[in-house]
Amino acid sequence: MRFTNWLLMATALLLLFSAAWLLFNIFMPVTV
């Protein structure tokens, strides 16, 4: 049960990081 919870949390963090990286790549060239 604990392993599944950790895996879910890791997946959520990875998705959040991917979304942030995508937004960064989209909006950074506009500001610079």
C-alpha positions, 0 to 999 in steps of 0.5 A: 500500500505504501509503495503504491502511494509513493509511486502515485506521489512520484508520478504526480511530481513528474507530471507537475515538473513536466508541465512547469518545464513546458510552460517555461519553454513556451513563455521564456522566449517571449520575455527574453 
